[in-house]
Amino acid sequence: MDPVEFLTDHIIIIGTFFVGALILPFCVMRRTCKREDDLDEHVEVIRTQRVDEKAAPVRAQPKTKPARQKTDSVSVNFNHIWLSCSLKSHTSKVYDFDFSSNGKLVATCSEDRTVLLWRTKEFSEKEKRVVRANVDLDHAVRVAFSPDSKAFIVALWRENTIRVFRLGKKEDGQLGNITAAVDFTSKHDKPIIALGIACTGKFIMTASSDTTIYLWTVKGEVLEKLDSHQVNNSFAAVSPCGRFVACAGFTPMVRVWEVCFDKEGNYKGAQRAFELKGHSAGLLAFDFNGDATRMASLSKDSTWKLWDIQVEYRSGQDPRQLATGSCPGGSLIALSPDARVIAVAHGTSVSWFRPRDSHLEETMHDLHASPINTIKFSKDGRYLLTAGDRHVRVFHNVPGYRELLVDHSETLKSPKLSQAQRSRIKEQIEEAETALKSILGAVQDVAD
């Protein structure tokens, strides 16, 4: 390399380093000053915020349960030849109802902060006597009678727990003087969606909208906390025999537990009994028949199914499907005590089915001003009740009478019947024919 060129390159490099050494301290000093200015500004903002906080302190908002939106208290005019009557004393939406074990009373609970007791023998009468119980500072969303029909329990909306009411009598001996006895300790984190009492009086069941199910003593002590493992619970119930607790939810099955006690009445635990499998989507609701030998289930797959649950589940035997049918948009299902009729609520309408051939007997539209939230048969199977606004509709179970005539007419053909059995069946046929004539106004032919 040429000496001159070599010297020139080194002079350029040395000059570059020298200029950089002069500029670098200036840049560092300028950046430091900017950071100090930013810091001073940030400190001033914080000071201002602290002054504002002292001048107007922010109070922590208490954790309160969201208020239920006030429902419309309107109702609709509805009439049907099967309609027996409408129970009309509530001033706001009815959320639930339940029959006493002796079948003589119906308890209805409403957003108007009352529980009303009705006499079933007065369904056919124009004037209906009502006994009122006030729910102080809350309202009931679920109601269930005690096995002896001398008390009832409700699920409270705001407190999200159970309150016990005792039935008394007036001086004239008539039903009255209903008093609140005790509130259970609140345990559920989510709203209670189901409530039931075993016919044995040994336990109470509550289920919430998460996956929680609690079993309680009648005194309010927790026996056990169950997890349905179904993402969420949509429906739960205690079987009429008092042995089982069942729950439906996100999964396409109904889970059933047997609630076990020893001979002395001590609680032993809830054991998985069996499951109803066969639907292709999540379960919406289910129901037992009167002796807990049958169950009906309703799914988001737009089908209902009837099951034989009188099985040896301890030996691994599964329930057997007896019938299925289609009912798009269904939300609730009711099975008559004799398992001869299935009723499905969809929106403000109800469809009646006969399970023996899955035939749709009747569909009634626009029963209520808002979607039906409760549907049940009476203990004797003579009536079907629905609730969806401030009224409760009471229907004659016309398909039930018709199915009884079909079954009993076939039974009379058997040569194995005793004379006493034959006489009793003929009496039941006459009673059903008389009931149909009274309801429909003419003697009805037996359905095919």
C-alpha positions, 0 to 999 in steps of 0.5 A: 500500500502507498504510504501516503494512502495509508496515512490518509486512511488513518487520519480519517479514522482518528478524526472520526473517533475524535468528533464522536468523542465530542458529540457523545457527552452532549447527547447523553446530557440532553437525554438525561435532561429529558428523562428528568423532565418526564419524571418531574411531569409524572411526579406532578401527575401523581401528586395531582391524583393524590390531591384529587383522591383526598378531596373526593375519596372513592368508596368501594362498591359493596358486592351485591347480587344483581337485581332480577329484572322486573317481569311484566305482570301482564297475562293473556286471555286463553281458552280451550275445551281442556282448560279446567280453570286459571289460578289468578290471585298473584299480581306478578310472575309465578315461578314455581308450584308444587302439590302436597303429598296428599294431593289436596293443596297446591302452593304457588310462588311468585315475584310478588313476594307471596306463596299462595295455597290453593285447594285442588277440590276447588279447581272445578268451582268458580270461587277459590279460597286462597291462603297467603304466606308473605315472603319478607324482603325477598321472593321465592323462585322454587317451592316444595311441600314437606312429606306430611303436608304441614310445612313447605320450603322455598328457595329465596332469590336474593339470599339464595338459600332455603326458608322453611314455612309452617302451616297453622290453623285459624280458630275455626280450624281452617288452614292459615297462620303460616309462619316463617320458621328458619332460614338455612345457611347460604351455601350456593355460589350461583342461583338455585334452580331446583329444590326437592324434599324426599318423601321419607323426610330424610333429606332436602336437595338444592341444585344451582346453575353451576355444577353444585348439588347440596343434600341437607337434613330437614334442620338445615345441616349439610349432608353432602356436596355433590358435583354433577361434572356437567359444566352447568346444571339445567334441571334437578329433582328428587324421585317420588320414592325418595331414593334418588337424586337426578341432575341434567345439564350440558352433557347428553345424559341424566345422572342419577344418584342413590341417597343411602341411609343405614337402618338407624337413619344415619346418612351413608352417602350418595352413590352413582346409580345409573345414567340415561344415555341416548340423546345427542345433545345436552339435556334440558329437563326430565321427570319421574312417574309416580312410582319412580319406575319410568323417567322422561327426558328432553334434550336440545336435540329436539327429542323426548325419550321415555325410559324404564328405570326399574333395573338392577343398576347395582349389577350394571344393568342400564335403563331401557329406552321405551319410546321417543318422539320429536318436539323442536324448541322444547324446554320442559317436560312432564310425565303423568304419574301412570306414565301414559302421557308426556307433556312438553312445554316449548315457549308459550305452548304445550304439546301432549304425547302418548308414549305407547306410539309417540303420537302427538295428541294436541298442541296448545299455543299461547297459554301465557304471556311469557315462556312457560317455566314450570309444568307438572301433573297432579298427584292423581294424574287428573290435571296438568298445570303450567306457569308462565305469567301471573296466572297458573293454567289447570288442564284436564288430562284428557289424553290420560283418560283416553289412554286409560280406556285403551289399556283397560279395554285390552286388560279386560280381554285377559281370561286370568282376571279375577271377578273382583279385578274385572269389576274394578277395571269396569268401574275405572272405565266408567269413571273415565268415560264419565269424566270425558263426557263432562269435559268434552260434552259428549261420550268419546270414542276410544282412541286408536 
